[in-house]
Amino acid sequence: MTVKDVAREAGVAVGTVSRVLNDHPAVTRELRERVEKAMAHLGYEVDVTARTAHRRSRPAPGRRGPAMSVAAQQVYPTASRALLDPLTLWL
């Protein structure tokens, strides 16, 4: 049983089911009731293990990644080398 199955049963988009599950304030009472009714009819239960694993797979805020600016990509290696090179003398 997946969110897609619930969406199909309720006649809504997958994103609407997601917003209902995450208690988003923009969901109307009518849509919430329709989705919850479909979940009950199908016996859908949130897979806590999958949800936790998905949340852990996201990068932490502020982490360097592919979205790093070009300027930062050019400056970071030079700056880190300038800081770390003197330390290699002690190794």
mmCIF file as gemmi writes it, N, C-alpha and C atoms, coordinates in Angstrom:
data_model
loop_
_atom_site.group_PDB
_atom_site.id
_atom_site.type_symbol
_atom_site.label_atom_id
_atom_site.label_alt_id
_atom_site.label_comp_id
_atom_site.label_asym_id
_atom_site.label_entity_id
_atom_site.label_seq_id
_atom_site.pdbx_PDB_ins_code
_atom_site.Cartn_x
_atom_site.Cartn_y
_atom_site.Cartn_z
_atom_site.occupancy
_atom_site.B_iso_or_equiv
_atom_site.pdbx_formal_charge
_atom_site.auth_seq_id
_atom_site.auth_asym_id
_atom_site.pdbx_PDB_model_num
ATOM 1 N N . MET Axp A 1 ? 0.839 -1.173 0 1 0 ? 1 A 1
ATOM 2 C CA . MET Axp A 1 ? 0 0 0 1 0 ? 1 A 1
ATOM 3 C C . MET Axp A 1 ? 0.886 1.239 0 1 0 ? 1 A 1
ATOM 4 N N . THR Axp A 2 ? 0.654 2.147 -0.956 1 0 ? 2 A 1
ATOM 5 C CA . THR Axp A 2 ? 1.473 3.346 -1.057 1 0 ? 2 A 1
ATOM 6 C C . THR Axp A 2 ? 0.604 4.598 -1.026 1 0 ? 2 A 1
ATOM 7 N N . VAL Axp A 3 ? 1.269 5.727 -0.958 1 0 ? 3 A 1
ATOM 8 C CA . VAL Axp A 3 ? 0.581 7.015 -0.988 1 0 ? 3 A 1
ATOM 9 C C . VAL Axp A 3 ? -0.147 7.17 -2.327 1 0 ? 3 A 1
ATOM 10 N N . LYS Axp A 4 ? 0.424 6.618 -3.384 1 0 ? 4 A 1
ATOM 11 C CA . LYS Axp A 4 ? -0.229 6.678 -4.7 1 0 ? 4 A 1
ATOM 12 C C . LYS Axp A 4 ? -1.569 5.96 -4.679 1 0 ? 4 A 1
ATOM 13 N N . ASP Axp A 5 ? -1.626 4.828 -3.985 1 0 ? 5 A 1
ATOM 14 C CA . ASP Axp A 5 ? -2.883 4.09 -3.868 1 0 ? 5 A 1
ATOM 15 C C . ASP Axp A 5 ? -3.929 4.91 -3.129 1 0 ? 5 A 1
ATOM 16 N N . VAL Axp A 6 ? -3.514 5.563 -2.067 1 0 ? 6 A 1
ATOM 17 C CA . VAL Axp A 6 ? -4.436 6.406 -1.284 1 0 ? 6 A 1
ATOM 18 C C . VAL Axp A 6 ? -4.925 7.561 -2.149 1 0 ? 6 A 1
ATOM 19 N N . ALA Axp A 7 ? -4.016 8.19 -2.89 1 0 ? 7 A 1
ATOM 20 C CA . ALA Axp A 7 ? -4.387 9.313 -3.746 1 0 ? 7 A 1
ATOM 21 C C . ALA Axp A 7 ? -5.402 8.875 -4.798 1 0 ? 7 A 1
ATOM 22 N N . ARG Axp A 8 ? -5.152 7.71 -5.408 1 0 ? 8 A 1
ATOM 23 C CA . ARG Axp A 8 ? -6.078 7.197 -6.422 1 0 ? 8 A 1
ATOM 24 C C . ARG Axp A 8 ? -7.457 6.948 -5.81 1 0 ? 8 A 1
ATOM 25 N N . GLU Axp A 9 ? -7.475 6.336 -4.63 1 0 ? 9 A 1
ATOM 26 C CA . GLU Axp A 9 ? -8.751 6.032 -3.945 1 0 ? 9 A 1
ATOM 27 C C . GLU Axp A 9 ? -9.508 7.295 -3.57 1 0 ? 9 A 1
ATOM 28 N N . ALA Axp A 10 ? -8.772 8.324 -3.134 1 0 ? 10 A 1
ATOM 29 C CA . ALA Axp A 10 ? -9.406 9.573 -2.694 1 0 ? 10 A 1
ATOM 30 C C . ALA Axp A 10 ? -9.703 10.513 -3.852 1 0 ? 10 A 1
ATOM 31 N N . GLY Axp A 11 ? -9.104 10.232 -5.009 1 0 ? 11 A 1
ATOM 32 C CA . GLY Axp A 11 ? -9.322 11.104 -6.161 1 0 ? 11 A 1
ATOM 33 C C . GLY Axp A 11 ? -8.568 12.421 -6.041 1 0 ? 11 A 1
ATOM 34 N N . VAL Axp A 12 ? -7.395 12.373 -5.425 1 0 ? 12 A 1
ATOM 35 C CA . VAL Axp A 12 ? -6.578 13.576 -5.245 1 0 ? 12 A 1
ATOM 36 C C . VAL Axp A 12 ? -5.151 13.283 -5.725 1 0 ? 12 A 1
ATOM 37 N N . ALA Axp A 13 ? -4.335 14.318 -5.73 1 0 ? 13 A 1
ATOM 38 C CA . ALA Axp A 13 ? -2.933 14.167 -6.119 1 0 ? 13 A 1
ATOM 39 C C . ALA Axp A 13 ? -2.123 13.586 -4.962 1 0 ? 13 A 1
ATOM 40 N N . VAL Axp A 14 ? -0.994 12.985 -5.283 1 0 ? 14 A 1
ATOM 41 C CA . VAL Axp A 14 ? -0.102 12.422 -4.276 1 0 ? 14 A 1
ATOM 42 C C . VAL Axp A 14 ? 0.345 13.528 -3.305 1 0 ? 14 A 1
ATOM 43 N N . GLY Axp A 15 ? 0.59 14.722 -3.828 1 0 ? 15 A 1
ATOM 44 C CA . GLY Axp A 15 ? 1.004 15.842 -2.989 1 0 ? 15 A 1
ATOM 45 C C . GLY Axp A 15 ? -0.042 16.192 -1.942 1 0 ? 15 A 1
ATOM 46 N N . THR Axp A 16 ? -1.308 16.048 -2.294 1 0 ? 16 A 1
ATOM 47 C CA . THR Axp A 16 ? -2.383 16.322 -1.332 1 0 ? 16 A 1
ATOM 48 C C . THR Axp A 16 ? -2.339 15.309 -0.199 1 0 ? 16 A 1
ATOM 49 N N . VAL Axp A 17 ? -2.123 14.044 -0.53 1 0 ? 17 A 1
ATOM 50 C CA . VAL Axp A 17 ? -2.015 13.014 0.507 1 0 ? 17 A 1
ATOM 51 C C . VAL Axp A 17 ? -0.825 13.329 1.412 1 0 ? 17 A 1
ATOM 52 N N . SER Axp A 18 ? 0.274 13.73 0.82 1 0 ? 18 A 1
ATOM 53 C CA . SER Axp A 18 ? 1.464 14.088 1.593 1 0 ? 18 A 1
ATOM 54 C C . SER Axp A 18 ? 1.169 15.245 2.539 1 0 ? 18 A 1
ATOM 55 N N . ARG Axp A 19 ? 0.463 16.249 2.036 1 0 ? 19 A 1
ATOM 56 C CA . ARG Axp A 19 ? 0.131 17.4 2.901 1 0 ? 19 A 1
ATOM 57 C C . ARG Axp A 19 ? -0.793 16.987 4.044 1 0 ? 19 A 1
ATOM 58 N N . VAL Axp A 20 ? -1.716 16.077 3.778 1 0 ? 20 A 1
ATOM 59 C CA . VAL Axp A 20 ? -2.594 15.581 4.844 1 0 ? 20 A 1
ATOM 60 C C . VAL Axp A 20 ? -1.761 14.845 5.896 1 0 ? 20 A 1
ATOM 61 N N . LEU Axp A 21 ? -0.863 13.981 5.44 1 0 ? 21 A 1
ATOM 62 C CA . LEU Axp A 21 ? -0.034 13.21 6.365 1 0 ? 21 A 1
ATOM 63 C C . LEU Axp A 21 ? 0.878 14.1 7.199 1 0 ? 21 A 1
ATOM 64 N N . ASN Axp A 22 ? 1.308 15.223 6.611 1 0 ? 22 A 1
ATOM 65 C CA . ASN Axp A 22 ? 2.21 16.136 7.32 1 0 ? 22 A 1
ATOM 66 C C . ASN Axp A 22 ? 1.468 17.27 8.014 1 0 ? 22 A 1
ATOM 67 N N . ASP Axp A 23 ? 0.143 17.166 8.056 1 0 ? 23 A 1
ATOM 68 C CA . ASP Axp A 23 ? -0.708 18.129 8.757 1 0 ? 23 A 1
ATOM 69 C C . ASP Axp A 23 ? -0.477 19.563 8.279 1 0 ? 23 A 1
ATOM 70 N N . HIS Axp A 24 ? -0.421 19.731 6.963 1 0 ? 24 A 1
ATOM 71 C CA . HIS Axp A 24 ? -0.209 21.05 6.37 1 0 ? 24 A 1
ATOM 72 C C . HIS Axp A 24 ? -1.471 21.89 6.553 1 0 ? 24 A 1
ATOM 73 N N . PRO Axp A 25 ? -1.322 23.157 6.951 1 0 ? 25 A 1
ATOM 74 C CA . PRO Axp A 25 ? -2.495 23.989 7.224 1 0 ? 25 A 1
ATOM 75 C C . PRO Axp A 25 ? -3.303 24.369 5.988 1 0 ? 25 A 1
ATOM 76 N N . ALA Axp A 26 ? -2.748 24.232 4.782 1 0 ? 26 A 1
ATOM 77 C CA . ALA Axp A 26 ? -3.46 24.633 3.571 1 0 ? 26 A 1
ATOM 78 C C . ALA Axp A 26 ? -4.492 23.601 3.111 1 0 ? 26 A 1
ATOM 79 N N . VAL Axp A 27 ? -4.551 22.445 3.748 1 0 ? 27 A 1
ATOM 80 C CA . VAL Axp A 27 ? -5.486 21.39 3.342 1 0 ? 27 A 1
ATOM 81 C C . VAL Axp A 27 ? -6.861 21.693 3.937 1 0 ? 27 A 1
ATOM 82 N N . THR Axp A 28 ? -7.867 21.696 3.071 1 0 ? 28 A 1
ATOM 83 C CA . THR Axp A 28 ? -9.225 21.954 3.552 1 0 ? 28 A 1
ATOM 84 C C . THR Axp A 28 ? -9.749 20.755 4.335 1 0 ? 28 A 1
ATOM 85 N N . ARG Axp A 29 ? -10.746 21.013 5.15 1 0 ? 29 A 1
ATOM 86 C CA . ARG Axp A 29 ? -11.332 19.94 5.951 1 0 ? 29 A 1
ATOM 87 C C . ARG Axp A 29 ? -11.918 18.851 5.05 1 0 ? 29 A 1
ATOM 88 N N . GLU Axp A 30 ? -12.55 19.268 3.944 1 0 ? 30 A 1
ATOM 89 C CA . GLU Axp A 30 ? -13.149 18.307 3.014 1 0 ? 30 A 1
ATOM 90 C C . GLU Axp A 30 ? -12.092 17.359 2.434 1 0 ? 30 A 1
ATOM 91 N N . LEU Axp A 31 ? -10.973 17.926 1.965 1 0 ? 31 A 1
ATOM 92 C CA . LEU Axp A 31 ? -9.907 17.085 1.407 1 0 ? 31 A 1
ATOM 93 C C . LEU Axp A 31 ? -9.303 16.181 2.466 1 0 ? 31 A 1
ATOM 94 N N . ARG Axp A 32 ? -9.082 16.734 3.664 1 0 ? 32 A 1
ATOM 95 C CA . ARG Axp A 32 ? -8.508 15.93 4.749 1 0 ? 32 A 1
ATOM 96 C C . ARG Axp A 32 ? -9.416 14.735 5.052 1 0 ? 32 A 1
ATOM 97 N N . GLU Axp A 33 ? -10.71 14.974 5.139 1 0 ? 33 A 1
ATOM 98 C CA . GLU Axp A 33 ? -11.651 13.9 5.436 1 0 ? 33 A 1
ATOM 99 C C . GLU Axp A 33 ? -11.678 12.858 4.315 1 0 ? 33 A 1
ATOM 100 N N . ARG Axp A 34 ? -11.612 13.329 3.059 1 0 ? 34 A 1
ATOM 101 C CA . ARG Axp A 34 ? -11.629 12.409 1.917 1 0 ? 34 A 1
ATOM 102 C C . ARG Axp A 34 ? -10.388 11.51 1.932 1 0 ? 34 A 1
ATOM 103 N N . VAL Axp A 35 ? -9.234 12.116 2.196 1 0 ? 35 A 1
ATOM 104 C CA . VAL Axp A 35 ? -7.992 11.34 2.227 1 0 ? 35 A 1
ATOM 105 C C . VAL Axp A 35 ? -7.993 10.38 3.419 1 0 ? 35 A 1
ATOM 106 N N . GLU Axp A 36 ? -8.417 10.85 4.574 1 0 ? 36 A 1
ATOM 107 C CA . GLU Axp A 36 ? -8.442 9.988 5.759 1 0 ? 36 A 1
ATOM 108 C C . GLU Axp A 36 ? -9.42 8.825 5.571 1 0 ? 36 A 1
ATOM 109 N N . LYS Axp A 37 ? -10.528 9.085 4.886 1 0 ? 37 A 1
ATOM 110 C CA . LYS Axp A 37 ? -11.491 8.026 4.614 1 0 ? 37 A 1
ATOM 111 C C . LYS Axp A 37 ? -10.873 6.977 3.684 1 0 ? 37 A 1
ATOM 112 N N . ALA Axp A 38 ? -10.149 7.44 2.659 1 0 ? 38 A 1
ATOM 113 C CA . ALA Axp A 38 ? -9.475 6.513 1.737 1 0 ? 38 A 1
ATOM 114 C C . ALA Axp A 38 ? -8.408 5.704 2.471 1 0 ? 38 A 1
ATOM 115 N N . MET Axp A 39 ? -7.676 6.35 3.374 1 0 ? 39 A 1
ATOM 116 C CA . MET Axp A 39 ? -6.654 5.648 4.148 1 0 ? 39 A 1
ATOM 117 C C . MET Axp A 39 ? -7.289 4.562 5.004 1 0 ? 39 A 1
ATOM 118 N N . ALA Axp A 40 ? -8.4 4.884 5.639 1 0 ? 40 A 1
ATOM 119 C CA . ALA Axp A 40 ? -9.085 3.906 6.485 1 0 ? 40 A 1
ATOM 120 C C . ALA Axp A 40 ? -9.635 2.756 5.639 1 0 ? 40 A 1
ATOM 121 N N . HIS Axp A 41 ? -10.23 3.09 4.49 1 0 ? 41 A 1
ATOM 122 C CA . HIS Axp A 41 ? -10.805 2.075 3.617 1 0 ? 41 A 1
ATOM 123 C C . HIS Axp A 41 ? -9.737 1.097 3.123 1 0 ? 41 A 1
ATOM 124 N N . LEU Axp A 42 ? -8.549 1.64 2.799 1 0 ? 42 A 1
ATOM 125 C CA . LEU Axp A 42 ? -7.465 0.793 2.283 1 0 ? 42 A 1
ATOM 126 C C . LEU Axp A 42 ? -6.622 0.166 3.384 1 0 ? 42 A 1
ATOM 127 N N . GLY Axp A 43 ? -6.805 0.63 4.619 1 0 ? 43 A 1
ATOM 128 C CA . GLY Axp A 43 ? -5.985 0.135 5.713 1 0 ? 43 A 1
ATOM 129 C C . GLY Axp A 43 ? -4.567 0.679 5.666 1 0 ? 43 A 1
ATOM 130 N N . TYR Axp A 44 ? -4.418 1.881 5.116 1 0 ? 44 A 1
ATOM 131 C CA . TYR Axp A 44 ? -3.088 2.485 4.975 1 0 ? 44 A 1
ATOM 132 C C . TYR Axp A 44 ? -2.56 2.945 6.326 1 0 ? 44 A 1
ATOM 133 N N . GLU Axp A 45 ? -1.301 2.615 6.587 1 0 ? 45 A 1
ATOM 134 C CA . GLU Axp A 45 ? -0.615 3.09 7.788 1 0 ? 45 A 1
ATOM 135 C C . GLU Axp A 45 ? 0.734 3.648 7.369 1 0 ? 45 A 1
ATOM 136 N N . VAL Axp A 46 ? 1.143 4.731 7.999 1 0 ? 46 A 1
ATOM 137 C CA . VAL Axp A 46 ? 2.433 5.34 7.688 1 0 ? 46 A 1
ATOM 138 C C . VAL Axp A 46 ? 3.54 4.388 8.119 1 0 ? 46 A 1
ATOM 139 N N . ASP Axp A 47 ? 4.498 4.154 7.224 1 0 ? 47 A 1
ATOM 140 C CA . ASP Axp A 47 ? 5.647 3.308 7.523 1 0 ? 47 A 1
ATOM 141 C C . ASP Axp A 47 ? 6.686 4.175 8.228 1 0 ? 47 A 1
ATOM 142 N N . VAL Axp A 48 ? 6.732 4.081 9.54 1 0 ? 48 A 1
ATOM 143 C CA . VAL Axp A 48 ? 7.602 4.924 10.346 1 0 ? 48 A 1
ATOM 144 C C . VAL Axp A 48 ? 9.071 4.698 10.001 1 0 ? 48 A 1
ATOM 145 N N . THR Axp A 49 ? 9.443 3.473 9.706 1 0 ? 49 A 1
ATOM 146 C CA . THR Axp A 49 ? 10.833 3.164 9.354 1 0 ? 49 A 1
ATOM 147 C C . THR Axp A 49 ? 11.245 3.89 8.082 1 0 ? 49 A 1
ATOM 148 N N . ALA Axp A 50 ? 10.406 3.826 7.062 1 0 ? 50 A 1
ATOM 149 C CA . ALA Axp A 50 ? 10.713 4.49 5.795 1 0 ? 50 A 1
ATOM 150 C C . ALA Axp A 50 ? 10.748 5.997 5.973 1 0 ? 50 A 1
ATOM 151 N N . ARG Axp A 51 ? 9.823 6.515 6.745 1 0 ? 51 A 1
ATOM 152 C CA . ARG Axp A 51 ? 9.767 7.96 6.966 1 0 ? 51 A 1
ATOM 153 C C . ARG Axp A 51 ? 11.022 8.448 7.678 1 0 ? 51 A 1
ATOM 154 N N . THR Axp A 52 ? 11.476 7.712 8.684 1 0 ? 52 A 1
ATOM 155 C CA . THR Axp A 52 ? 12.676 8.085 9.422 1 0 ? 52 A 1
ATOM 156 C C . THR Axp A 52 ? 13.903 7.994 8.521 1 0 ? 52 A 1
ATOM 157 N N . ALA Axp A 53 ? 13.999 6.941 7.731 1 0 ? 53 A 1
ATOM 158 C CA . ALA Axp A 53 ? 15.14 6.77 6.831 1 0 ? 53 A 1
ATOM 159 C C . ALA Axp A 53 ? 15.185 7.89 5.811 1 0 ? 53 A 1
ATOM 160 N N . HIS Axp A 54 ? 14.034 8.287 5.306 1 0 ? 54 A 1
ATOM 161 C CA . HIS Axp A 54 ? 13.977 9.366 4.318 1 0 ? 54 A 1
ATOM 162 C C . HIS Axp A 54 ? 14.438 10.68 4.938 1 0 ? 54 A 1
ATOM 163 N N . ARG Axp A 55 ? 14.012 10.958 6.126 1 0 ? 55 A 1
ATOM 164 C CA . ARG Axp A 55 ? 14.409 12.205 6.782 1 0 ? 55 A 1
ATOM 165 C C . ARG Axp A 55 ? 15.897 12.227 7.082 1 0 ? 55 A 1
ATOM 166 N N . ARG Axp A 56 ? 16.482 11.07 7.409 1 0 ? 56 A 1
ATOM 167 C CA . ARG Axp A 56 ? 17.911 11.017 7.692 1 0 ? 56 A 1
ATOM 168 C C . ARG Axp A 56 ? 18.748 11.146 6.433 1 0 ? 56 A 1
ATOM 169 N N . SER Axp A 57 ? 18.169 10.846 5.27 1 0 ? 57 A 1
ATOM 170 C CA . SER Axp A 57 ? 18.945 10.881 4.036 1 0 ? 57 A 1
ATOM 171 C C . SER Axp A 57 ? 19.125 12.292 3.492 1 0 ? 57 A 1
ATOM 172 N N . ARG Axp A 58 ? 18.405 13.25 4.039 1 0 ? 58 A 1
ATOM 173 C CA . ARG Axp A 58 ? 18.546 14.625 3.573 1 0 ? 58 A 1
ATOM 174 C C . ARG Axp A 58 ? 19.82 15.243 4.126 1 0 ? 58 A 1
ATOM 175 N N . PRO Axp A 59 ? 20.476 16.084 3.33 1 0 ? 59 A 1
ATOM 176 C CA . PRO Axp A 59 ? 21.683 16.736 3.837 1 0 ? 59 A 1
ATOM 177 C C . PRO Axp A 59 ? 21.356 17.722 4.945 1 0 ? 59 A 1
ATOM 178 N N . ALA Axp A 60 ? 22.256 17.858 5.869 1 0 ? 60 A 1
ATOM 179 C CA . ALA Axp A 60 ? 22.06 18.789 6.973 1 0 ? 60 A 1
ATOM 180 C C . ALA Axp A 60 ? 22.101 20.218 6.448 1 0 ? 60 A 1
ATOM 181 N N . PRO Axp A 61 ? 21.343 21.121 7.061 1 0 ? 61 A 1
ATOM 182 C CA . PRO Axp A 61 ? 21.373 22.519 6.619 1 0 ? 61 A 1
ATOM 183 C C . PRO Axp A 61 ? 22.784 23.087 6.718 1 0 ? 61 A 1
ATOM 184 N N . GLY Axp A 62 ? 23.179 23.849 5.717 1 0 ? 62 A 1
ATOM 185 C CA . GLY Axp A 62 ? 24.484 24.481 5.738 1 0 ? 62 A 1
ATOM 186 C C . GLY Axp A 62 ? 25.618 23.618 5.245 1 0 ? 62 A 1
ATOM 187 N N . ARG Axp A 63 ? 25.331 22.389 4.855 1 0 ? 63 A 1
ATOM 188 C CA . ARG Axp A 63 ? 26.381 21.5 4.355 1 0 ? 63 A 1
ATOM 189 C C . ARG Axp A 63 ? 26.773 21.872 2.945 1 0 ? 63 A 1
ATOM 190 N N . ARG Axp A 64 ? 28.059 21.766 2.652 1 0 ? 64 A 1
ATOM 191 C CA . ARG Axp A 64 ? 28.506 22.021 1.283 1 0 ? 64 A 1
ATOM 192 C C . ARG Axp A 64 ? 27.985 20.918 0.383 1 0 ? 64 A 1
ATOM 193 N N . GLY Axp A 65 ? 27.665 21.278 -0.81 1 0 ? 65 A 1
ATOM 194 C CA . GLY Axp A 65 ? 27.183 20.287 -1.752 1 0 ? 65 A 1
ATOM 195 C C . GLY Axp A 65 ? 27.222 20.829 -3.16 1 0 ? 65 A 1
ATOM 196 N N . PRO Axp A 66 ? 26.518 20.19 -4.075 1 0 ? 66 A 1
ATOM 197 C CA . PRO Axp A 66 ? 26.559 20.609 -5.464 1 0 ? 66 A 1
ATOM 198 C C . PRO Axp A 66 ? 26.034 22.019 -5.687 1 0 ? 66 A 1
ATOM 199 N N . ALA Axp A 67 ? 25.251 22.537 -4.739 1 0 ? 67 A 1
ATOM 200 C CA . ALA Axp A 67 ? 24.684 23.873 -4.917 1 0 ? 67 A 1
ATOM 201 C C . ALA Axp A 67 ? 25.655 24.972 -4.5 1 0 ? 67 A 1
ATOM 202 N N . MET Axp A 68 ? 26.889 24.615 -4.118 1 0 ? 68 A 1
ATOM 203 C CA . MET Axp A 68 ? 27.858 25.605 -3.695 1 0 ? 68 A 1
ATOM 204 C C . MET Axp A 68 ? 28.187 26.521 -4.877 1 0 ? 68 A 1
ATOM 205 N N . SER Axp A 69 ? 28.318 27.809 -4.617 1 0 ? 69 A 1
ATOM 206 C CA . SER Axp A 69 ? 28.581 28.759 -5.69 1 0 ? 69 A 1
ATOM 207 C C . SER Axp A 69 ? 29.938 28.498 -6.326 1 0 ? 69 A 1
ATOM 208 N N . VAL Axp A 70 ? 30.079 28.982 -7.549 1 0 ? 70 A 1
ATOM 209 C CA . VAL Axp A 70 ? 31.338 28.809 -8.275 1 0 ? 70 A 1
ATOM 210 C C . VAL Axp A 70 ? 32.468 29.507 -7.527 1 0 ? 70 A 1
ATOM 211 N N . ALA Axp A 71 ? 32.187 30.695 -6.99 1 0 ? 71 A 1
ATOM 212 C CA . ALA Axp A 71 ? 33.217 31.428 -6.251 1 0 ? 71 A 1
ATOM 213 C C . ALA Axp A 71 ? 33.673 30.626 -5.04 1 0 ? 71 A 1
ATOM 214 N N . ALA Axp A 72 ? 32.741 30.027 -4.325 1 0 ? 72 A 1
ATOM 215 C CA . ALA Axp A 72 ? 33.092 29.239 -3.146 1 0 ? 72 A 1
ATOM 216 C C . ALA Axp A 72 ? 33.895 28.002 -3.552 1 0 ? 72 A 1
ATOM 217 N N . GLN Axp A 73 ? 33.556 27.401 -4.697 1 0 ? 73 A 1
ATOM 218 C CA . GLN Axp A 73 ? 34.29 26.229 -5.169 1 0 ? 73 A 1
ATOM 219 C C . GLN Axp A 73 ? 35.738 26.585 -5.509 1 0 ? 73 A 1
ATOM 220 N N . GLN Axp A 74 ? 35.962 27.815 -5.941 1 0 ? 74 A 1
ATOM 221 C CA . GLN Axp A 74 ? 37.309 28.242 -6.296 1 0 ? 74 A 1
ATOM 222 C C . GLN Axp A 74 ? 38.106 28.665 -5.067 1 0 ? 74 A 1
ATOM 223 N N . VAL Axp A 75 ? 37.447 29.297 -4.096 1 0 ? 75 A 1
ATOM 224 C CA . VAL Axp A 75 ? 38.131 29.83 -2.923 1 0 ? 75 A 1
ATOM 225 C C . VAL Axp A 75 ? 38.387 28.754 -1.877 1 0 ? 75 A 1
ATOM 226 N N . TYR Axp A 76 ? 37.445 27.849 -1.657 1 0 ? 76 A 1
ATOM 227 C CA . TYR Axp A 76 ? 37.55 26.885 -0.564 1 0 ? 76 A 1
ATOM 228 C C . TYR Axp A 76 ? 38.815 26.032 -0.622 1 0 ? 76 A 1
ATOM 229 N N . PRO Axp A 77 ? 39.164 25.413 -1.775 1 0 ? 77 A 1
ATOM 230 C CA . PRO Axp A 77 ? 40.375 24.583 -1.791 1 0 ? 77 A 1
ATOM 231 C C . PRO Axp A 77 ? 41.643 25.393 -1.476 1 0 ? 77 A 1
ATOM 232 N N . THR Axp A 78 ? 41.727 26.616 -1.98 1 0 ? 78 A 1
ATOM 233 C CA . THR Axp A 78 ? 42.895 27.459 -1.736 1 0 ? 78 A 1
ATOM 234 C C . THR Axp A 78 ? 42.978 27.844 -0.268 1 0 ? 78 A 1
ATOM 235 N N . ALA Axp A 79 ? 41.857 28.223 0.29 1 0 ? 79 A 1
ATOM 236 C CA . ALA Axp A 79 ? 41.834 28.631 1.7 1 0 ? 79 A 1
ATOM 237 C C . ALA Axp A 79 ? 42.145 27.449 2.605 1 0 ? 79 A 1
ATOM 238 N N . SER Axp A 80 ? 41.589 26.292 2.303 1 0 ? 80 A 1
ATOM 239 C CA . SER Axp A 80 ? 41.845 25.135 3.164 1 0 ? 80 A 1
ATOM 240 C C . SER Axp A 80 ? 43.306 24.698 3.061 1 0 ? 80 A 1
ATOM 241 N N . ARG Axp A 81 ? 43.884 24.78 1.85 1 0 ? 81 A 1
ATOM 242 C CA . ARG Axp A 81 ? 45.298 24.447 1.692 1 0 ? 81 A 1
ATOM 243 C C . ARG Axp A 81 ? 46.17 25.4 2.5 1 0 ? 81 A 1
ATOM 244 N N . ALA Axp A 82 ? 45.838 26.685 2.476 1 0 ? 82 A 1
ATOM 245 C CA . ALA Axp A 82 ? 46.621 27.685 3.208 1 0 ? 82 A 1
ATOM 246 C C . ALA Axp A 82 ? 46.575 27.406 4.709 1 0 ? 82 A 1
ATOM 247 N N . LEU Axp A 83 ? 45.45 26.894 5.183 1 0 ? 83 A 1
ATOM 248 C CA . LEU Axp A 83 ? 45.318 26.592 6.608 1 0 ? 83 A 1
ATOM 249 C C . LEU Axp A 83 ? 45.968 25.263 6.982 1 0 ? 83 A 1
ATOM 250 N N . LEU Axp A 84 ? 45.87 24.274 6.105 1 0 ? 84 A 1
ATOM 251 C CA . LEU Axp A 84 ? 46.327 22.931 6.444 1 0 ? 84 A 1
ATOM 252 C C . LEU Axp A 84 ? 47.799 22.669 6.129 1 0 ? 84 A 1
ATOM 253 N N . ASP Axp A 85 ? 48.367 23.331 5.134 1 0 ? 85 A 1
ATOM 254 C CA . ASP Axp A 85 ? 49.765 23.09 4.77 1 0 ? 85 A 1
ATOM 255 C C . ASP Axp A 85 ? 50.728 23.27 5.947 1 0 ? 85 A 1
ATOM 256 N N . PRO Axp A 86 ? 50.613 24.329 6.746 1 0 ? 86 A 1
ATOM 257 C CA . PRO Axp A 86 ? 51.526 24.462 7.879 1 0 ? 86 A 1
ATOM 258 C C . PRO Axp A 86 ? 51.381 23.312 8.884 1 0 ? 86 A 1
ATOM 259 N N . LEU Axp A 87 ? 50.2 22.725 8.966 1 0 ? 87 A 1
ATOM 260 C CA . LEU Axp A 87 ? 49.991 21.635 9.912 1 0 ? 87 A 1
ATOM 261 C C . LEU Axp A 87 ? 50.709 20.363 9.482 1 0 ? 87 A 1
ATOM 262 N N . THR Axp A 88 ? 50.947 20.187 8.188 1 0 ? 88 A 1
ATOM 263 C CA . THR Axp A 88 ? 51.598 18.975 7.709 1 0 ? 88 A 1
ATOM 264 C C . THR Axp A 88 ? 53.051 18.924 8.158 1 0 ? 88 A 1
ATOM 265 N N . LEU Axp A 89 ? 53.632 20.054 8.526 1 0 ? 89 A 1
ATOM 266 C CA . LEU Axp A 89 ? 55.005 20.068 9.027 1 0 ? 89 A 1
ATOM 267 C C . LEU Axp A 89 ? 55.122 19.283 10.333 1 0 ? 89 A 1
ATOM 268 N N . TRP Axp A 90 ? 54.036 19.193 11.061 1 0 ? 90 A 1
ATOM 269 C CA . TRP Axp A 90 ? 54.039 18.529 12.372 1 0 ? 90 A 1
ATOM 270 C C . TRP Axp A 90 ? 53.794 17.03 12.268 1 0 ? 90 A 1
ATOM 271 N N . LEU Axp A 91 ? 53.4 16.56 11.109 1 0 ? 91 A 1
ATOM 272 C CA . LEU Axp A 91 ? 53.078 15.138 10.949 1 0 ? 91 A 1
ATOM 273 C C . LEU Axp A 91 ? 54.303 14.304 10.698 1 0 ? 91 A 1
